[in-house]
């Protein structure tokens, strides 16, 4: 069976799992959600879910990545390259909050090193500080509910807000 036939088979066989994965923010839970999927199908399943997950995160503006990287992802139909994956992991790690964030950070660090390499991890780690700075800047310039509502219903005000957000995101490395 060819790749495209496998993709279609998995789309038909596991639509609920793909949907669940694409709507799960905590990527550490993906293995549990796909535990009943045959190992031979998991790679394609995760690829399909990853693309939908990235699309959702871009659309709801929770993925902190450079605007050019966002445009590249959209043009590639949300299929990330290694440079995009590194940006995405930096964004995920920066967005972890809570009392166990340090433990989660270290678990993910070990998983990245085991799957890719320590060099790959260093690239992710070098993106964390600028991503964190951009996250804080976005939080500082966050709109109140009334202004956010007005921006959503006004093309002019919405454009101004989008330009401001894009200007802040351009401070991220795009490599």
C-alpha positions, 0 to 999 in steps of 0.5 A: 500500500502506498503512502497516499492510500495509507493516509486515506485509510488512517483518515477513515479508520481513526477520524476521532483520534485525529480530531482528539489529538488536534484539539489536545494542547498538551502534546505529552498526552498524544501517546495516551490518546493514540494507544489503541492505534497500530504502531505502523499507523501512528506516524501517519496519524500523528502527521495528520493530527499535527497539521490540524493542531498547527492550523488550530494553534495558528488560527487561535493565535496561541502559537508564538512564531515569526510571521514569515514562518506562519506564512510558510506553514500555511503555504506548506499546508501546515506541514512543518520543516525542522526549523518550524518544529523548533519554533513550535517547541519553543512556543510550547515550552514558553506557554507551559505554566503551573507548578510542574512547569519545570518538570515538564520542561525537563521531560520534554527536553529529554524527549527531544534529545532522545528523539533528535539530538542535543544539537537539535535541543540547543537550537530549540533552547536558543529560541526559548528566551526570545519567544518568552520575551515576545510572549511577555510583550504580547501580554503587556499589549493585550487588549481589554475585552471591549477593545478586542470586541471592537477590533474583531468587528472593525476592519480598520481597528482589527488591521491596526491590532494585527499589525501591532501583533505582527510587529512584535512577532517579527522580533522572533528569529526566523531560522 
